[in-house]
Amino acid sequence: MVDKPQDKPPTSKLGRFARLAVLSTKGFPLAFEGAKRALGLDRDRSEADDKRAGERLAADSKKAAEAMLKTLGEMKGLPLKVGQMMSYIDGIAPPGYEEKFKATLKSLQDKAPPLSSEAAIQVITEELGAPPEQIFAEWEREPFAAASIGQVHRALTKGGDRVAVKVQYPGIDKAIKNDLKSIHLLGGMLGPLGHKTHVKDTIAELSEVFLSELDYAREAEMADVFRRMHQDDPQIVIPRVYQSLSTARVLTTELLGGIGYQERCDTGSEEERTAAGLAVWRFMFGSLLKHGYLYADPHPGNYRFLSDGRVGFLDFGCVKYISPELMHGVKRYMRAAMDENWEEFDRACVEVLDFKPNDPSWNVYRDYTLFLLDPIRMEEFRCSPERAREAVTHIAAGMKSLVLKEGETLPTIPHVPKMPREFVFMNRLQWGLASVLGGLGTRGRFRELTEPWIRGATLPVP
């Protein structure tokens, strides 16, 4: 029996927290086991014990993924965003069982359980002043895509244009605000550990960006900004916004055809996949390095691959403007790494990234930074799922000797750099983009593409 669609997601702080608490009973043991394996904390376990633990983890991972699919799909908001990240970023699901875990959660990328048609009609009526059947020449009651904050319906304008109408879930603003309050509460309970790991700054950054996603008027503005940024790149398509049919909770845009990410990965030739991957790279890093705009949500549901080779980009809610001063610092260590000017690179790591040269963590963070910069340091670079997975796990491997020191039984928390807050979402871009390009198997001369932007100034948007 199919469950009847909800009219709105659960919104109360207690109700949402309770659902996550129940889910954590399935997910925490799985995460703990994965962390022990990643950090080498189970090194004294026998081979037989390790085999039994692996079999148990395999069964538990399937149960946890299925529980997450149901709970996060119903909750929407921030929990669903976490599920989306786990569905595609290589290296953050349980080690050894990642593919099964990701496959179960894959529907969360753009096919999360929608809310009822009546709920969407109510929001449109409140925002646009009449039911969608009166506003549009044609209106599809059933959404064709659903995500963390809203669902998308096909429609036909009275002028004859095919459009996608994104409708915000009723009450999702309250739900997200309550999620953030819960995160603040948990962060405060960490005490000195939270202070050492700069949890307060991370939560503040998450709050600012995720709350801004609730404003579809801002998203419409960002879509126009990105269209102007990439107007000279014929391979990049950003759908036109219909301003008269858009408000703070309804966003109407040009409907793009084409195919989705997974179909492009499965059916595209190597040439098609590489061309698509290079367009994605130009979109992401051209926006950031040329103009200071960080597109911080690179997940696979945000692309459409058109039949003529162009790539369409969707969803401009999670966009962060990076100041010219910070962009200067980021480009500083990028340039130094490209030039192999290690003295300047080390200075930039200290002054921009807060690495401590006399701390045992210095080599771990420094090596990881260089690892992430490999695509622009090499003449040619090949993206792969294995490399994307290592982008997440590389630093965990380096931390093993720091966390569990020889002769000590309790783990030690090493120095955690106090990076600029914006790096919360820069890291999301780096890990997410590595997985997206890895799935496409993109091979390219990324240094040649990117070097002019790194050596150039941050420019205003045309």
N, C-alpha and C positions, 0 to 999 in steps of 0.2 A: 504494500500500500504506500503510495507516494504522499509525503507530508504536504499539507496545505501551506503555500508560501505565507511568510509572516507579513504583517502590515508595517512593522518597524523592528529594528534590531533591539535587543535588550539594552536599556540605557542607564539603569541605576548603578551606582558605584558598587554597592554590596552584591547585586545580582551578577555583575560582570566579574567581580573579583572571585565570587564563589565558583563560577564556571571555570575560571582559570585555575583555581585551587584544585578542583576535581581533575582537570586535565594534567596538572603538574604531578599527580600521583602516578601517572603513566609515563610522563616525559622526563621527570627529574632523574629516576634511576638510569634511564637511557643516556641522558646527557652526562651524568656522573661517570658512567662506565666509559663513554667516549672520551671524556676529559682525562681519565686515568690512562687510557691507552695512548692518547696524544702526548701526554706529559711524561709517560714512562713510570707512573706511580704504581703499576702492577708488576714491576720487574721481577719480584720474588715468587710470582705465581707459577705453579708447575705447568707443564705442557698439557696435561690432562685437564687441569682446572681451567686453563686458558681455552681449551676446546669447548668445554661445557659452557663457559661464560660466553663464548662466541655463538653457540647454538641458542642460548637464552636471549642474547642480544638480538639475534635475527628474528626470533618470534616476537619479542617485545617491540622491536622497531616497527613491524607491520601493524601491531595493535595501536601503538602510539600515533603512527601516521594516520590511521583511519579515524582515531578519536580526534586528532587535530583537524582533519578535513571537515568533520561534522561540526565541531565546536567553533572553530575559527570562521568557518563559512557562515554560521548563524550569527556570530557576534559582530562581524564586519569591523571597521575601524582599525586600530593599531594592532590587535592580535592577528587580524587577517593579513596585514602588511608583513608581519613576521612569517606567517605561513607562506606567503608569496616568495619571500626571500629564500626560505628553506627549499622551495620547489625548484629553484634554478641556480642558485649560487653554489658552485662546486666547493666542497670542503667544509661546509657548516652542518651538514647532516651527519648522523652517526657513522664513524669510519668503518668501512667494510660492508655497509648496508645502504650506502648512499643512494644508489640507483633505484632500489625498491622504494625507499622513503620518498625520493623526489617524484617518482612516477605516480605515487598515490596522491601527492599534493599538487600535481601539475594542473589540475582543473581550477585551482585557486588563482591562476594567473589571469584569466579573463572569463572564467565560467563558474564563478562562485555562485552559490544558491541565490537567486534573485528574490526580491520582495514581491508582494502581490501587485498585480496590475492596477488595482484600485489605489494603492499607496502612491504609485507614480502619478496617476491621474490627479490625485488630490494635491500633490506638490505643484504640478504644472498649473492647475487651476488657481492656486494661491499666488503663484509667481507671475503668470502671464495673463490672468484675469478671466480665463475661460478654459473649458476642458480641451484636451489636445485634439479631439475630433472637430472642434470648431476653429482651432488655431491653425491646423495643418489640413492640407487637401487629403492626405492619407496618413494613418497612424497605426503602427503595429503594437498591439497591446503587450505582446510577449517580448521581453528584452533579448537582444542577441549577445550581450556581454554584461557581466556584473563583476564588480571589484570591491575595493575596501570602503569607498565613500559613496559611490553611486552606481546606477545601472544604466545601460544605453539601449535606446529604442530607435528603430528605423522609422523615418517619416518622409513625407513629400510636402514641400512648401507649396503655397498657393501660386507661387511663381514657377513651379515645375522642377525645383531642385531636390535631388535626393540628399537627405541630411541624416546625421546621427545626433540624437537628442540625449544628453547625459542628465539624469535626474538624481539629485541627491537624496539619500535615504532619509526619511523622516526621523528626527531625533538623533541623527548621527553626530551632530555637533555636541550634544550633551554626553553621548557615549564616549567620544574622544576626550572631552574635557575630564570626564571621570576616570578614564584610563590613565591620563597624565597625572591626575591627583594620586592615584594608586602608585604610580611609578615614583612620584615625589616622596610618598610615604615610605616605600621600600628603600629608596635611596637614603633617606634620613636615618633609617634603622641600621645602616652599615657603619655609622660612626667614623672612627679614625680610618678604617679601610676605605670608606667612600671618599674621604678627604684625600687620601693618598692616591687614589685612582681617578680623581677629578670627576666624580659622578655628578656633582651638582652642575658643572658646566655642560656635561653631556646631556643631562635632562633638560636644561634650559634651551639648548640648541634643538633638541627633538621637539620640545613644546612649541617653539617659535615656528618651525618649519611645518609641522603637522597641522597646527591651527590655521596657518595661512592657506593650506590646501582646501579648507572648507569654503573659501571665497571663490566661487566660479567666475566672478567678475575679474578678479586678479588673474585667474588662469587664462581667461580670454585675452587679457592684456599681454601676458607672457607669450601666448601663441603668436600674437602679432609681432612681438619683439623678435622671436626666433625666426619668423618668416622673413623679416627684414635682414637679419644676420646672414641668412643663407640664400638670399634671393639670387645670387650669382652662381650657385651650384645647381646645375640642372638635374642632378640625381637625387636631391633632397626635396621632399614634399611635406609641407605643413598645411593641414586642412584649413580652409577659410572659416572664420567665425561669423555667424549671423547675429550681429549685435542686437537687432530688434527682437530676436527670439531667445535672448540670453539674459540671465539675471544672476544673483548671488547663489541661487540653488538650481538653476537650469542652464545648461550650456548646449547651444545648437551649432554644429559645425558641418562642413562639407563631409559627405560620406565617401570614404575611400574604399576601393575594391581590393583586389589583390589577394594574397595568401598570407597566412600567419607564419610566425617564426619557425615552429617545428616542421611545417610543411616545406619551407625553404631549405631547412637543414636536411630533410629526408629526400627531397626530390631535385634540388638544385644541382647543377653541374659545379665542378670545382671553380670554374671561372665565374659563374653566377654568385656563388657563395662568397667568394673572395671580394668581388665587386661590391656586394651588399655590405660585407664587413667593413670595407674601407670607407663606404659612405657613412656607416654608423660611427666609425672613428672620427671622421671629419666633422660630423655633427656634434659629437660630444666634446672633443678637444678644441675644435674651432670656436665653439661657443665660449668655452672656459678660458682658453689662452689668448684669444683675440679680443674678447669683450668682457670677460669676467663673469659670465653667467654659467652657473653649474646646474646642469640637468641631472638631478640626483635620483632619478627613478628609472634605471635602464632595463627593467625587467622585460621579458619576451613579449608580454601582451601589449606593449606599447609600440610595436612596429607592424607595418603592412608592406609586403613586398609586391610591387606592381609588375605587370607582365612586360613592360618596356624596360625593366631594370632599375627603375626608380624605387626609392625607399620612403615610405610615409612614416611620420613620427606623430604619436598621439600623446595626450595627457601631459599638460604643462602645469600641473598643480604643484609638484614638488620641484620647484626651481629656487635656487639660492644665488643672490648676487654677492660676489666676492670683491672686496675693496681693491683698488689699484695697489695699495700698499702691501696687502697680503699676496696679491698676484706677483708683485715684484719679488717677494721673498721666495715664493714657490719656483718662479722661473730662475731664480739665482742658483738654487742647488741643482736644478735640471741642467742649466748651462754648464755648471762646473763638472757634473758627471759626464756630459757629452764631450767636454774638452779634456777630460781626465786631469783636471786641475784639483788634485786631492786636498791641497791645503785650503783652498777656497770652499770646496765641498764640505770639509769638516767644520769650517767656520759657520757655514750656512746651517748645517745640522744643529749646531749649538744655538745659534741666534734665532733661527726660524722655528725649529722643531723641538727645542729644549732637550736635546740629547746631552748627556753628561760624560765628557771624555774620560774622566777619572773613575767612572762607575763601572762595575762589572757588566752592566747591560749595554755599554757603548757599542761593542762589536756586533751584538745581536741586532740592535736597531739600525745601525749603519749598514750592515749587510742586507737587511731586509729592504731598506730604502733603495739600495742599488739593484736588488732583485726586481723591485717593482718598476725600475727605470730601464730595465733591459730592452724593451721594445724600441726605445728612442736612443739607445746607446749602440745598437747593432745596425749594420747596414740593411739586413733583412731579418724578419722575425716571423716565426710560425706560431699561431695561437692554437691551443689544444685544451681539451678538458683536463688533462693531467697537469698542464702548466697552470691552469686556472685554479685547480684544487690546491696546488702548492702555494699560490698567492695567499691563501688563507692559512694553510698549515705550516708554512715556512717559519713563521715567527714562533709558533708553538714548539717546533723542533729546537729552535735556538734557545728557548727559555728553559728547557729541561734541566740543564745544569745549574741554572740560577734559582729555579723554584725548589728543587730538591737537592740540596747541597750534600756532599759526601759527609757521612757521619752524623747527619741531623735527621730526626724522625718527622718533624713538622715542616710543611712547605714554607718558603719565604716569599713574600711579595717583593719583586724587584722594583727598581725605579720605573715609574710610569711617566713619560714625558707630558708636560702640560702644553700640548699643542694648541694652536688656535681652534676655537669651537667649530669652525667651518670644516675641520678635518673629519668630523663625525660623518658628514655626507660625502666628502671626498673619498673616504674609504669605501663607502657604499658604492660609489661610482666605480672605483677601481676594481673591486671584487666582482661586482655585477657585470661590468663590461668585459672583464677577462673571461667570465663564463659564457656570455653571449657570443663573443668572438671565437671562443674555444669551440662552442657547438657548431659554428659555421666553418671551423677549420681555416680561418683567414690567414693568408700569408701575404706579407706586404713590406714595403720599405717605409715603415712608420717614422723613422728618423727624418727621412727626406720630406715627408708630409708635414711633420710637426715642427721642425727646426725654425722655420721663419716666424712662427707664432711665438716660440719660446724666446727668440732673440729680439722680437719686436715689442713695442709698447702695447699696453692695454688700451684699446680704442673705443670711443663711443659707438653705439649702435647706429647704423645709417638711418 
